[in-house]
Amino acid sequence: MARTIRIPVTNQVMGNNFTLKLAIGPGAVPADVMLDTGSSMLTVDGSLFDAAAVTTTQLLQTAQFSSGTLMASVVNTSIGLSADGAPAAITVPKANLAAVYDIQPGLFGRADGILGLAHPPLNQAYQMPANTWDTHYKASQLSLGTVAPNLAPYVNQAVSAGLITDSFAFSIRRSAASEGPNADVLNTGVFVLGDGTTCQDLYSGAFTSVAVVHDTYYSTNLISIQVGQRTIPVPPVAAGSTMASNAVVDSGNSSLMLDPDVYRQVIAAFNAINPIFGTALTSSASYDQTALQLAAWPPLRFVMQGANGAPATIAVAPQDYWQFDSDGPGKATTGLAGTSPHAGQSILGLPLMTGYFVVFDRTAGNGLGTINFAAHPAAAVA
């Protein structure tokens, strides 16, 4: 029977992105994995366990993230997630797991791996001539194999097993770990597997629903960004582009990485309100937060295509695009950047989510899904 399961998460492992604990194999080997809506692989450091804990295959996976690349043997084993530190509340018995044997140092940060939450087209694999646990192929040897059907990601496997409905949700309040007051509360959150709308203690009021327009990433159509009274139109993707949309919602990114041209216009709009604002936002160093006076700063409003076709506005408050106490007590860093890796596309990371309870409903929108934002409860720590 499908259930709704709450799992504790923290940003203290990574310092920015949120992780949860997996239990791998019959021995329930623990692993901290980053929650990433921008990828689909479930991948962990292969040195954490031995072949006795898994069923090996001839499948190979490779992936490139912004911080590096990896090569991994695909194995099958039981993968459990714990709820509130208890024994595994949900276990997929034969989960697809990419056991990494070749990785660029630092790709996982201080985590052990990544739990990708996107769709099967991003979970590509190769069928190789030999068992990939015993034979560690190099990237230059991929031509020895053939492209295999896309693998089912972890959430899809849990849905297919009838364990959860095809939905998950985040209740988090930071995009960078706090070193200030209430850090223990601010640096933790809840990841919900299943129908998050039933967790009525985690949100207040109605949801604002944003349309997902493609079934690979959580691609959205960004119409404009509002800074104070200024509206900055955001162009759609160019004709013939390989990108499905001009914006992607990505929990694996700790900032709002805007298209460079859009970013320049956003900074100009801040400067038009107060020249100090643009200087502060573009500083490469942390900022004395006592000098910021956030009450004078405007929210950033992201206007996107709504689930009903009409524009839907998600406001990012100053305390969410600034992170107080993130570079030490009293030091603030900004979560706004003009460093999107793809011109014409913005990567909307955790600052878009931290002011809300966010439900990724993958059953809505004719199967493409919707991303739904509701306010945190009034009693929540700000």
C-alpha positions as CSV (number, residue, x, y, z in Angstrom):
1,M,0.0,0.0,0.0
2,A,1.4,3.4,-1.0
3,R,2.4,5.5,2.0
4,T,3.6,9.0,2.7
5,I,7.0,9.0,4.5
6,R,8.9,11.8,6.2
7,I,12.7,11.5,6.2
8,P,15.0,13.9,8.1
9,V,17.5,15.8,6.0
10,T,20.4,18.1,6.9
11,N,22.8,20.6,5.1
12,Q,25.5,20.1,7.7
13,V,27.2,17.3,5.7
14,M,27.6,19.3,2.5
15,G,27.5,22.9,4.0
16,N,24.8,23.8,1.4
17,N,22.9,21.0,-0.3
18,F,20.7,18.7,1.7
19,T,21.4,15.0,2.4
20,L,19.7,12.0,3.8
21,K,20.9,8.6,4.9
22,L,20.6,5.5,2.9
23,A,20.8,1.9,4.2
24,I,22.5,-0.2,1.5
25,G,22.2,-3.9,1.2
26,P,21.5,-6.6,3.8
27,G,23.9,-5.1,6.2
28,A,22.2,-1.6,6.0
29,V,25.5,0.1,5.2
30,P,24.9,3.8,5.8
31,A,25.6,6.5,3.2
32,D,24.9,10.2,3.1
33,V,23.5,11.2,-0.3
34,M,22.6,14.6,-1.7
35,L,19.0,15.1,-2.9
36,D,19.3,16.3,-6.5
37,T,16.3,17.1,-8.7
38,G,18.9,17.9,-11.5
39,S,19.9,14.3,-12.0
40,S,18.4,10.8,-12.0
41,M,21.2,8.4,-10.9
42,L,21.4,6.9,-7.5
43,T,25.2,6.8,-7.1
44,V,27.5,6.2,-4.1
45,D,31.1,5.5,-3.4
46,G,31.7,1.8,-4.3
47,S,34.2,1.4,-1.6
48,L,31.5,1.5,1.1
49,F,30.5,-2.1,0.5
50,D,31.6,-5.3,-1.1
51,A,30.2,-7.6,-3.8
52,A,28.6,-9.8,-1.1
53,A,26.0,-7.0,-0.5
54,V,25.0,-6.6,-4.1
55,T,24.1,-8.4,-7.4
56,T,26.6,-7.3,-10.0
57,T,25.7,-6.6,-13.7
58,Q,27.4,-5.8,-17.0
59,L,25.9,-2.3,-16.9
60,L,28.0,0.8,-16.7
61,Q,27.1,4.4,-15.9
62,T,29.0,7.6,-16.4
63,A,27.9,11.1,-15.6
64,Q,29.2,14.6,-15.7
65,F,28.2,17.1,-13.0
66,S,29.3,20.7,-12.7
67,S,32.1,19.6,-10.3
68,G,33.4,16.6,-12.3
69,T,32.8,13.2,-13.9
70,L,32.4,9.7,-12.6
71,M,32.4,6.1,-13.8
72,A,30.3,3.5,-11.9
73,S,29.4,-0.2,-12.0
74,V,25.6,-0.8,-11.9
75,V,24.6,-3.2,-9.1
76,N,21.3,-4.2,-7.7
77,T,20.6,-4.4,-3.9
78,S,18.1,-3.4,-1.3
79,I,18.2,0.4,-0.6
80,G,16.3,1.7,2.4
81,L,15.5,5.2,3.7
82,S,15.1,5.9,7.3
83,A,12.3,8.0,8.8
84,D,13.3,10.1,11.9
85,G,16.3,7.9,12.5
86,A,14.3,4.7,12.9
87,P,14.9,1.5,10.9
88,A,14.2,1.9,7.2
89,A,10.7,3.1,6.6
90,I,10.9,2.3,2.9
91,T,13.1,-0.3,1.2
92,V,13.3,-0.9,-2.6
93,P,14.5,-4.5,-2.7
94,K,16.4,-4.5,-6.0
95,A,17.3,-0.9,-6.5
96,N,19.5,0.3,-9.3
97,L,22.7,1.6,-7.7
98,A,25.7,3.1,-9.5
99,A,28.8,2.0,-7.4
100,V,31.5,4.6,-8.3
101,Y,35.0,3.3,-8.9
102,D,36.5,6.4,-10.7
103,I,35.6,9.9,-9.6
104,Q,37.0,13.4,-9.7
105,P,38.1,14.2,-6.1
106,G,35.5,16.3,-4.3
107,L,32.6,15.7,-6.7
108,F,30.4,14.5,-3.8
109,G,31.9,17.0,-1.3
110,R,31.6,15.4,2.1
111,A,28.7,13.2,1.1
112,D,29.0,9.6,-0.1
113,G,26.8,10.0,-3.2
114,I,23.8,11.5,-4.9
115,L,20.1,10.5,-5.0
116,G,18.8,11.7,-8.3
117,L,15.2,12.7,-8.3
118,A,14.6,13.5,-12.0
119,H,13.4,11.2,-14.8
120,P,14.6,8.1,-16.6
121,P,16.1,9.9,-19.6
122,L,18.9,11.1,-17.3
123,N,19.6,7.6,-16.0
124,Q,21.5,6.3,-19.0
125,A,23.6,3.2,-19.0
126,Y,25.9,1.1,-21.2
127,Q,25.8,-2.7,-21.6
128,M,29.4,-3.8,-21.5
129,P,31.0,-7.1,-22.5
130,A,32.0,-8.1,-18.9
131,N,30.9,-7.7,-15.4
132,T,31.5,-4.1,-14.5
133,W,32.1,-4.7,-10.8
134,D,35.2,-6.8,-11.7
135,T,36.1,-4.9,-14.9
136,H,36.6,-1.2,-14.3
137,Y,36.2,0.2,-17.8
138,K,37.7,3.6,-18.6
139,A,35.8,6.4,-20.3
140,S,37.8,5.7,-23.5
141,Q,36.4,2.2,-23.6
142,L,32.7,3.1,-23.7
143,S,32.7,2.1,-27.4
144,L,33.2,-1.5,-26.4
145,G,29.6,-1.5,-25.1
146,T,26.2,-0.6,-26.4
147,V,23.6,1.9,-25.1
148,A,21.2,0.1,-22.8
149,P,17.6,1.1,-22.0
150,N,17.4,3.9,-19.5
151,L,17.4,2.6,-15.9
152,A,14.5,3.3,-13.5
153,P,15.5,5.9,-10.9
154,Y,15.0,5.1,-7.2
155,V,11.7,7.1,-6.9
156,N,10.3,5.4,-10.0
157,Q,11.2,2.0,-8.6
158,A,9.5,2.8,-5.3
159,V,6.4,3.9,-7.2
160,S,6.4,0.7,-9.3
161,A,6.6,-1.4,-6.1
162,G,3.5,0.3,-4.8
163,L,5.4,1.8,-1.8
164,I,4.6,5.5,-2.5
165,T,2.6,7.7,-4.9
166,D,4.6,9.5,-7.6
167,S,5.4,12.6,-5.6
168,F,7.9,14.0,-3.2
169,A,8.4,17.2,-1.3
170,F,10.9,19.4,0.5
171,S,10.5,21.4,3.8
172,I,13.8,23.3,4.1
173,R,14.7,26.8,5.2
174,R,18.4,27.3,4.2
175,S,20.4,27.2,1.0
176,A,23.7,27.4,3.0
177,A,24.4,26.0,6.4
178,S,23.9,28.5,9.2
179,E,26.6,29.1,11.9
180,G,24.4,31.5,13.8
181,P,21.5,31.3,16.3
182,N,19.0,28.5,15.8
183,A,21.5,26.7,13.5
184,D,20.4,23.3,14.7
185,V,16.8,24.0,13.6
186,L,17.6,26.0,10.4
187,N,20.1,23.4,9.1
188,T,17.6,20.5,9.2
189,G,14.5,19.8,7.3
190,V,12.1,17.1,6.0
191,F,12.0,15.2,2.7
192,V,8.6,13.6,2.0
193,L,8.3,10.6,-0.2
194,G,4.7,10.3,-1.4
195,D,1.8,12.8,-1.3
196,G,3.2,15.8,0.5
197,T,-0.1,17.6,0.4
198,T,-1.3,15.3,3.2
199,C,1.4,16.8,5.5
200,Q,-0.8,19.7,6.5
201,D,1.4,20.6,9.5
202,L,4.3,21.4,7.1
203,Y,2.5,24.2,5.1
204,S,0.0,27.0,5.4
205,G,-2.5,28.3,2.8
206,A,-3.0,27.4,-0.8
207,F,-0.4,26.1,-3.2
208,T,0.9,28.0,-6.2
209,S,1.5,25.5,-9.0
210,V,4.2,25.8,-11.7
211,A,4.0,23.7,-14.9
212,V,6.8,21.3,-15.7
213,V,7.2,21.3,-19.5
214,H,9.5,18.4,-20.2
215,D,10.1,14.9,-18.8
216,T,13.8,15.0,-18.3
217,Y,14.7,17.8,-15.9
218,Y,12.2,19.8,-13.9
219,S,12.0,22.2,-16.8
220,T,9.9,25.3,-16.4
221,N,9.1,28.4,-18.6
222,L,10.4,31.5,-16.9
223,I,8.4,34.5,-18.2
224,S,10.0,37.4,-16.2
225,I,11.8,38.4,-13.0
226,Q,10.5,41.3,-11.0
227,V,12.8,43.5,-8.8
228,G,10.8,46.1,-7.0
229,Q,8.8,47.9,-9.6
230,R,10.9,46.7,-12.5
231,T,10.0,43.7,-14.7
232,I,12.7,42.0,-16.6
233,P,11.3,39.8,-19.5
234,V,13.1,36.5,-19.9
235,P,13.3,35.3,-23.5
236,P,12.2,31.7,-24.3
237,V,14.7,29.3,-25.6
238,A,15.9,30.0,-29.1
239,A,14.4,28.1,-32.0
240,G,16.3,24.9,-32.6
241,S,17.9,24.9,-29.1
242,T,18.6,21.5,-27.5
243,M,17.3,22.9,-24.2
244,A,13.7,22.1,-23.3
245,S,13.1,25.3,-21.5
246,N,14.7,28.5,-20.2
247,A,14.7,27.5,-16.6
248,V,15.3,24.3,-14.5
249,V,14.4,23.9,-10.8
250,D,17.4,22.1,-9.2
251,S,17.6,21.1,-5.5
252,G,21.2,20.1,-6.2
253,N,22.2,23.7,-6.7
254,S,22.6,26.1,-3.7
255,S,22.1,29.3,-5.6
256,L,19.9,31.0,-8.3
257,M,22.2,30.7,-11.3
258,L,20.7,33.1,-13.8
259,D,21.4,33.4,-17.5
260,P,24.3,36.0,-17.6
261,D,22.3,38.6,-19.6
262,V,19.3,38.2,-17.3
263,Y,21.6,38.5,-14.3
264,R,23.1,41.8,-15.5
265,Q,19.6,43.2,-15.9
266,V,18.6,42.0,-12.4
267,I,21.7,43.6,-10.9
268,A,20.9,46.9,-12.8
269,A,17.4,46.8,-11.4
270,F,18.8,46.4,-7.8
271,N,21.2,49.3,-8.5
272,A,18.3,51.5,-9.7
273,I,16.7,51.0,-6.2
274,N,20.0,51.6,-4.3
275,P,23.5,51.4,-5.8
276,I,24.7,49.7,-2.7
277,F,22.5,46.7,-3.4
278,G,24.3,45.8,-6.7
279,T,27.7,46.2,-5.1
280,A,26.8,43.9,-2.3
281,L,25.3,41.2,-4.5
282,T,28.2,41.1,-6.9
283,S,30.9,41.0,-4.1
284,S,32.9,37.8,-4.2
285,A,33.5,38.0,-0.5
286,S,31.0,37.5,2.4
287,Y,29.3,40.6,3.6
288,D,28.8,42.2,7.1
289,Q,25.2,41.4,7.5
290,T,24.6,44.2,10.0
291,A,25.1,46.6,7.1
292,L,22.6,44.9,4.8
293,Q,19.3,46.1,6.5
294,L,17.2,43.5,4.6
295,A,14.0,45.4,5.4
296,A,15.0,47.8,2.6
297,W,15.5,45.1,0.0
298,P,12.8,44.0,-2.4
299,P,11.8,40.4,-3.0
300,L,12.8,38.7,-6.2
301,R,9.6,37.6,-8.0
302,F,10.0,34.8,-10.5
303,V,7.0,34.7,-12.9
304,M,6.6,31.3,-14.5
305,Q,4.1,29.4,-16.6
306,G,1.5,28.1,-14.1
307,A,-0.1,24.7,-14.1
308,N,-3.2,26.2,-15.5
309,G,-1.4,28.1,-18.3
310,A,-1.6,31.4,-16.5
311,P,1.5,33.1,-15.0
312,A,2.4,31.9,-11.5
313,T,4.6,34.1,-9.3
314,I,7.0,32.7,-6.7
315,A,8.6,35.4,-4.5
316,V,12.0,34.9,-3.1
317,A,12.4,37.0,0.0
318,P,15.7,38.9,0.8
319,Q,16.5,36.5,3.7
320,D,16.4,33.7,1.1
321,Y,18.6,35.2,-1.6
322,W,20.9,36.3,1.2
323,Q,22.1,33.7,3.7
324,F,23.0,35.2,7.1
325,D,25.7,33.5,9.2
326,S,26.7,31.4,6.3
327,D,30.4,32.2,6.3
328,G,30.7,32.4,10.0
329,P,28.6,34.3,12.6
330,G,27.7,37.8,11.3
331,K,28.8,37.1,7.7
332,A,26.3,36.8,4.9
333,T,26.7,35.4,1.4
334,T,24.4,35.8,-1.6
335,G,22.6,33.0,-3.4
336,L,22.3,35.0,-6.6
337,A,24.7,34.4,-9.5
338,G,25.1,35.0,-13.2
339,T,27.0,31.7,-13.8
340,S,24.4,29.5,-15.4
341,P,26.4,26.9,-17.5
342,H,24.0,27.2,-20.4
343,A,23.4,30.6,-22.0
344,G,19.7,31.2,-22.3
345,Q,18.8,29.0,-19.3
346,S,18.6,29.8,-15.6
347,I,19.2,27.1,-12.9
348,L,16.8,27.9,-10.0
349,G,18.3,26.3,-7.0
350,L,17.5,26.1,-3.3
351,P,16.8,29.8,-2.7
352,L,13.6,29.4,-4.8
353,M,12.5,26.6,-2.4
354,T,13.6,27.7,1.1
355,G,10.6,30.0,1.7
356,Y,8.1,27.3,0.9
357,F,7.0,23.7,1.4
358,V,7.6,22.5,-2.2
359,V,5.7,19.5,-3.6
360,F,7.0,17.9,-6.9
361,D,3.8,16.1,-8.1
362,R,4.9,13.9,-11.0
363,T,1.3,12.7,-11.8
364,A,-0.2,16.1,-12.7
365,G,0.2,18.2,-15.8
366,N,-0.6,15.3,-18.3
367,G,2.3,13.3,-16.7
368,L,4.9,16.0,-16.9
369,G,4.2,17.1,-13.4
370,T,3.9,20.3,-11.5
371,I,5.9,22.0,-8.8
372,N,3.8,23.4,-6.0
373,F,4.7,26.0,-3.5
374,A,2.9,26.7,-0.2
375,A,4.1,28.9,2.7
376,H,5.7,27.4,5.7
377,P,3.5,27.4,8.8
378,A,3.4,30.7,10.7
379,A,5.1,29.1,13.7
380,A,8.0,27.9,11.6
381,V,11.5,29.3,12.4
382,A,12.2,32.1,10.0
